Amino acid sequence: MKKLLFALVLVLVFLGCKSTPQEAPPAAEEAPQSQAAAPSQPASPAPAGPDAATRFSRGNEHYARSEFDQAINEYTEALKLEPTMAEAYLNRGNAYSGKLELEKALDDYAAGAKLNPDYDHYARGYSLYLAQDYRGAINEFSQAIALKTNLFAAYNDRGLSYAGLRNVNQAIADYNEAISINPNSAFPYNNRGNANLQKANYDLAIDDYNKAIELYPALSFPYSGRGLTYYRTKDYDRAIADYTRAIELTPGESVLYSLRGNAYTARGERDKAAADYAEAQKLRD
């Protein structure tokens, strides 16, 4: 399920991408990786006992690494200790959505919204985004913004929804708002980098990816996005270095091997390219 979500996110922000590498001719470029639409910054816990708060924090850490099963376990334990923690329901719903278990996600969103109705529009928008109902998601995120709830995440994720509709300029506008609210989160910088890459604003894209890496060096998305930017500008050595770092951080993602294979092909290293394409196919099987 994690790989399915990863693939889903890849196709949202890039025109004309293909999901299958080709050895000859060189494989089609893949999309840069956008941060999934779950809260780009998880909700902060309501006052609770220290054990519940610790469990909640651990859940957020797992969620940030896309370790959805572990995150669900931690949020569940937090709720056992503090059953009225609406944020734990919201974030556990996000983790279920990451696994594409949307019915369970919706149940948790409903429970969280019952405890705190302000979360309702944002939570529904996230589920609609994952279901690729981008217009519906934009409507829900817009209502969350009007209510001034989860503003940072709502702007970031509405930007992702606009990207899904290929409205890149509006996506950038929303990422700018998210950055103005929380300039210390890597995710809107990464997502704006993807949008700038799509517009062929390569210098701006690299600046955004650099900032995302500075803020969250363990996040693979900006390395792969920056690698694709270097690939587009024919700086294949740097592209390979970035793809290699992204693979080190998320070794199970087939698309990263395909991307690196493309760079090796462009550099004329066909044996290395073939090895990467074979590894990508193995991971997809």
ZAMARGU-4260 file (C-alpha; in steps of 0.2 Angstrom, whole numbers, plus 5000, padded with zeros to 4 digits):
<rodrens>
0) 5000/5000/5000 | 5014/5012/5004 | 5021/5009/4986 | 5004/5012/4979 | 5003/5029/4988
5) 5020/5033/4983 | 5016/5030/4964 | 5000/5040/4966 | 5009/5055/4973 | 5022/5054/4959
10) 5009/5057/4945 | 5001/5072/4952 | 5013/5086/4948 | 5021/5082/4931 | 5014/5082/4914
15) 5016/5068/4903 | 5025/5056/4915 | 5026/5037/4912 | 5027/5024/4926 | 5037/5011/4916
20) 5056/5013/4912 | 5062/5008/4895 | 5080/5002/4892 | 5081/5007/4874 | 5077/5021/4870
25) 5081/5028/4887 | 5067/5028/4900 | 5054/5041/4900 | 5057/5054/4914 | 5047/5051/4930
30) 5038/5064/4940 | 5046/5072/4955 | 5040/5066/4972 | 5027/5077/4981 | 5024/5076/4999
35) 5008/5066/5002 | 4993/5076/5006 | 4991/5071/5024 | 4995/5086/5036 | 5012/5092/5030
40) 5014/5096/5049 | 5005/5084/5060 | 4992/5092/5072 | 4999/5096/5089 | 4992/5086/5103
45) 4979/5092/5114 | 4984/5093/5133 | 4985/5075/5139 | 4995/5064/5150 | 5013/5062/5146
50) 5012/5044/5141 | 4998/5049/5128 | 5008/5064/5122 | 5023/5053/5120 | 5014/5040/5110
55) 5006/5054/5099 | 5024/5061/5096 | 5030/5044/5091 | 5016/5041/5079 | 5020/5058/5071
60) 5038/5052/5069 | 5033/5036/5061 | 5021/5045/5050 | 5034/5057/5044 | 5044/5042/5038
65) 5029/5034/5029 | 5029/5020/5042 | 5010/5019/5042 | 5008/5003/5052 | 5019/5009/5066
70) 5011/5026/5066 | 4994/5018/5068 | 4999/5008/5082 | 5006/5023/5092 | 4991/5033/5089
75) 4980/5019/5094 | 4990/5018/5110 | 4988/5036/5113 | 4969/5035/5111 | 4969/5021/5124
80) 4977/5033/5136 | 4968/5048/5131 | 4951/5044/5122 | 4947/5062/5119 | 4963/5067/5109
85) 4955/5072/5093 | 4972/5075/5085 | 4976/5057/5087 | 4960/5052/5077 | 4964/5064/5064
90) 4982/5058/5062 | 4978/5040/5063 | 4965/5043/5049 | 4979/5051/5039 | 4990/5035/5042
95) 4975/5024/5036 | 4974/5035/5021 | 4992/5033/5017 | 4988/5014/5017 | 4973/5018/5005
100) 4962/5011/5018 | 4950/5025/5016 | 4935/5018/5025 | 4945/5016/5041 | 4952/5034/5038
105) 4935/5041/5036 | 4929/5033/5052 | 4944/5041/5061 | 4941/5058/5053 | 4922/5057/5059
110) 4928/5053/5076 | 4940/5067/5077 | 4928/5079/5070 | 4915/5074/5083 | 4927/5079/5096
115) 4933/5094/5087 | 4922/5099/5072 | 4935/5111/5066 | 4944/5097/5058 | 4930/5091/5047
120) 4933/5100/5031 | 4952/5097/5032 | 4950/5079/5035 | 4937/5077/5021 | 4948/5086/5009
125) 4963/5075/5012 | 4953/5059/5009 | 4946/5067/4993 | 4964/5071/4988 | 4969/5053/4990
130) 4954/5048/4980 | 4960/5059/4966 | 4944/5070/4968 | 4955/5086/4967 | 4940/5098/4964
135) 4931/5091/4979 | 4947/5092/4989 | 4950/5110/4984 | 4932/5114/4990 | 4935/5106/5007
140) 4952/5114/5010 | 4945/5131/5005 | 4932/5129/5018 | 4945/5124/5031 | 4955/5139/5026
145) 4939/5150/5028 | 4937/5143/5045 | 4956/5146/5049 | 4958/5128/5054 | 4975/5119/5050
150) 4979/5133/5039 | 4997/5128/5035 | 4992/5110/5030 | 4976/5116/5021 | 4986/5128/5010
155) 5000/5115/5006 | 4987/5101/5002 | 4976/5113/4992 | 4992/5117/4982 | 4994/5098/4979
160) 4976/5097/4973 | 4979/5111/4961 | 4994/5102/4955 | 4983/5087/4952 | 4973/5098/4941
165) 4988/5104/4932 | 4985/5122/4939 | 5003/5125/4943 | 5002/5144/4946 | 4988/5142/4959
170) 4998/5127/4967 | 5013/5139/4969 | 5002/5152/4976 | 4996/5140/4989 | 5013/5134/4993
175) 5019/5152/4996 | 5005/5154/5008 | 5010/5138/5017 | 5028/5144/5018 | 5023/5161/5025
180) 5014/5152/5039 | 5027/5140/5043 | 5044/5143/5034 | 5052/5129/5044 | 5043/5115/5036
185) 5052/5106/5021 | 5036/5100/5013 | 5030/5116/5004 | 5047/5120/4998 | 5048/5102/4990
190) 5031/5104/4982 | 5035/5121/4976 | 5051/5114/4969 | 5041/5102/4959 | 5030/5115/4952
195) 5045/5126/4947 | 5053/5111/4939 | 5037/5108/4929 | 5038/5127/4923 | 5056/5124/4919
200) 5061/5137/4932 | 5076/5126/4936 | 5086/5138/4946 | 5071/5141/4957 | 5067/5123/4958
205) 5085/5119/4964 | 5084/5133/4977 | 5068/5125/4984 | 5074/5108/4985 | 5090/5114/4993
210) 5079/5122/5007 | 5069/5107/5009 | 5085/5096/5011 | 5092/5109/5023 | 5076/5108/5034
215) 5073/5089/5033 | 5089/5080/5026 | 5081/5063/5029 | 5067/5066/5017 | 5070/5058/5000
220) 5058/5068/4990 | 5068/5084/4987 | 5084/5073/4983 | 5074/5065/4969 | 5066/5081/4963
225) 5083/5090/4963 | 5090/5075/4954 | 5077/5076/4940 | 5081/5095/4939 | 5099/5091/4936
230) 5095/5078/4924 | 5084/5090/4914 | 5099/5102/4914 | 5111/5088/4908 | 5121/5088/4924
235) 5121/5069/4925 | 5134/5067/4938 | 5124/5078/4951 | 5108/5069/4946 | 5115/5052/4949
240) 5122/5058/4966 | 5105/5064/4971 | 5096/5049/4965 | 5108/5038/4975 | 5105/5048/4991
245) 5086/5046/4988 | 5088/5027/4986 | 5098/5026/5002 | 5084/5035/5011 | 5070/5024/5003
250) 5078/5009/4995 | 5062/5000/4991 | 5055/5013/4978 | 5057/5006/4961 | 5055/5023/4952
255) 5071/5030/4960 | 5081/5016/4951 | 5072/5020/4935 | 5077/5038/4937 | 5095/5034/4940
260) 5095/5022/4926 | 5089/5036/4915 | 5104/5047/4920 | 5116/5032/4918 | 5109/5030/4900
265) 5112/5048/4896 | 5130/5047/4902 | 5133/5031/4891 | 5135/5019/4906 | 5122/5006/4899
270) 5128/4992/4911 | 5124/5002/4926 | 5108/5008/4918 | 5103/4990/4914 | 5106/4985/4932
275) 5095/4999/4939 | 5081/4996/4927 | 5082/4977/4932 | 5081/4982/4950 | 5066/4993/4947
280) 5057/4979/4938 | 5061/4967/4952 | 5054/4979/4965 | 5038/4981/4955 | 5035/4963/4953
</rodrens>
